[in-house]
Amino acid sequence: MSAEPRPTLPPVRLHSDAELARDALVAPLFARAVRLARWAGPDTRVEVGGELAADQLAEAAAVLGLDAGDEDGPMYASQAWRVAVDTGLVDVTEPEEDAGDAEEGPDGGEPDHGTAAPGEDLALLAGGAPGDVLDLWLAALDTVLADAAVPDLDDLVDAMDSGGEIDFDRLDWNPQREADFLDGVLANLYLLTVAEGGSGEGPVPLPVLAASMIVPDDMGDPTDAVLEQVSDAMMRLDDQFRQLEPIGLVEFRPVDEELMAETADEDLAAGPQGIDDDEDVSRYGMVRLTPLGLYGVRARMLEAGVDAPAIGELADKGAETLLDAVSYYPESAAQAEIEQWLDGRELPAAVAELLAAARGDDEGAPLRRLRCQQALAPAGREAEPAVRAVLDDPQLGGLARVWLAEHGVADVPAPDQAMVFWLTVDTIAAQLAADGETEELPLLMRGLTEHHAGFFEQAWRVEHPATAYVLEAMGRLHPDKKASKEARKAAFKARSRRP
């Protein structure tokens, strides 16, 4: 068994498909698209590109219940219609003539228009599975993200040349670059949400998110030029998140317009640093992914080939796959995944499968055994026969004795010295793999050496693949100088005896 590569991202806890589908159906923009799809019929006229005819936008806005006095109503209706068309909720037949030739019809009357009708996929919203609803929502998200990556309309007008074409060099807009930037922002927001010690379900200040895309990791104090870039990115994200909120991807508090008027670029880019008042921090803009947003961003990352695990997706896998995967999960996430894996399985058989999967001499084996021990910790006495069955196993015997002792079993045979030292090496190797060189590890090492006279004279002889590696770590980390020197000598001996 070889060690699996570490996942790119920590696992995410997703809501059920049914809950997410309900969230999708009530997302304002998606709900508007569905309403217009049900409204579409023989009298619906469309222009080239599938857009609603201009004189029908007011009617579409009324169907959506938008205030007749709201000058943005037609814009909202047009956006919802575009989502309906792009997702297949509406089928359109475009006019045959080019838009430039459609000022009059073939007989000199009204111009020709295309037609529209509810699409076949519309029925999936009522009769399909939750996954069908989510697929349609993801298609809608693609449309909204593409729109969000387009510059402001005023910028487009300013960048037009004398022929009415957009001068992209003048605009300094690269569509792929903008799309990649927005995807990167969402990926960073996802990571800040799911990472242990991250924001969790709390909002992320907009300056923090903008800086994560602009400021290099190894930069100390940002330069004025970098701060200006962060400020520009903040304002671009402020506009983009306003567009992404109606599709249900994020909850967003925009940048306070009064703050923009009264704050210099470098102060705006510095954001909430040094500000203690929560209300003031929120003035810089706050954003969080909704549960539906977590699902959507993860789906896009999976499509791009990113390893973005979700808790529960290993429930139907074998124990080897489970232990390899959760080896590098945060402890709480690993426990949640293990509990879902155990749920519904016969405990004795599941315990036996976990123990079998924990064996191995490969690099990942110590951490698998640590996660196996974690998986067995909550198991009751029903697991005892399976645990007893490995008491004589050189790799699992120590683990089995620990479990039996913790569960109050009286007749646990004492381990021999070889097993004690082997388990010690295995445990330290697992801790190093799981958490690295933590502050607690030197204390553990001190305790081991103080309770075992001649520890290093015995330790270098342990038949464990990680013996030399563990002793080298003890040589670096042990708080006692004499012991650390002995550890380095023992590590040299361990290296010398292995082929």
CORZI-V968782 format. One record per backbone hydrogen bond with DSSP energy under -1.0 kcal/mol. NH is the residue of the N-H (numbers start at 1). CO is the residue of the C=O. Records with the same first field share a line. If there is no record, write none. Layout:
BEGIN
NH: CO / CO
END
This chain:
BEGIN
9: 307
12: 309
20: 16
21: 17
22: 18
23: 19
24: 20
25: 21
26: 22
29: 246
31: 27
32: 28
33: 29
34: 30
35: 31
36: 32
37: 33
38: 34
39: 35
40: 36
44: 41
46: 114
47: 51
50: 47
53: 45
56: 53
57: 54
60: 56
61: 57
62: 58
63: 59
64: 60
65: 62
66: 61
70: 67
73: 70
76: 72
77: 73
78: 74
79: 75
80: 76
81: 77
82: 78
83: 79
84: 80
85: 81
86: 82
87: 83
89: 84
90: 84
91: 117
93: 115
101: 98
102: 99
105: 109
108: 105
114: 46
115: 93
117: 91
119: 89
122: 119
123: 120
124: 121
125: 122
127: 123
128: 124
132: 129
133: 129
134: 130
135: 131
136: 132
137: 133
138: 134
139: 135
140: 136
141: 137
142: 138
143: 139
144: 140
145: 141
146: 142
147: 143
148: 144
149: 145
150: 147
156: 152
157: 153
158: 154
159: 155
160: 157
161: 165
164: 161
167: 159
168: 166
171: 167
172: 168
173: 168
178: 174
179: 175
180: 176
181: 177
182: 178
183: 179
184: 180
185: 181
186: 182
187: 183
188: 184
189: 185
190: 186
191: 187
192: 188
193: 189
194: 190
195: 191
198: 195
199: 192
202: 199
204: 287
206: 285
209: 205
210: 206
211: 207
212: 208
213: 210
215: 211
219: 216
227: 223
228: 224
229: 225
230: 226
231: 227
232: 228
233: 229
234: 230
235: 231
236: 232
237: 233
238: 234
239: 235
240: 236
241: 237
242: 238
243: 239
244: 240
245: 241
248: 245
249: 244
251: 288
253: 286
256: 283
260: 256
261: 257
262: 258
263: 259
268: 264
269: 265
270: 266
271: 267
273: 270
275: 272
281: 277
282: 278
284: 281
285: 282
286: 253
287: 204
288: 251
290: 249
294: 290
295: 291
296: 292
297: 293
298: 294
299: 295
300: 296
301: 297
302: 298
303: 299
304: 300
305: 302
306: 301
308: 306
311: 12
313: 310
315: 312
317: 314
322: 318
323: 319
324: 320
325: 321
326: 322
328: 325
329: 326
334: 330
335: 331
336: 332
337: 333
338: 334
339: 335
340: 336
341: 337
342: 338
343: 339
345: 342
350: 346
351: 347
352: 348
353: 349
354: 350
355: 351
356: 352
357: 353
358: 354
365: 362
368: 364
369: 365
370: 366
371: 367
372: 368
373: 369
374: 370
375: 371
376: 372
377: 373
379: 376
383: 380
384: 381
387: 383
388: 384
389: 385
390: 387
391: 388
393: 390
397: 393
400: 396
401: 397
402: 398
403: 399
404: 400
405: 401
406: 402
407: 403
408: 405
409: 404
420: 416
421: 417
422: 418
423: 419
424: 420
425: 421
426: 422
427: 423
428: 424
429: 425
430: 426
431: 427
432: 428
433: 429
434: 430
435: 431
436: 432
438: 436
444: 440
445: 441
446: 442
447: 443
448: 444
449: 445
450: 446
451: 447
455: 452
458: 454
459: 455
460: 456
461: 458
462: 459
464: 462
467: 464
470: 466
471: 467
472: 468
473: 469
474: 470
475: 471
476: 472
477: 473
478: 474
484: 480
485: 481
486: 482
487: 483
488: 484
489: 485
490: 486
491: 487
492: 488
493: 489
494: 490
495: 491
496: 492
497: 493
END
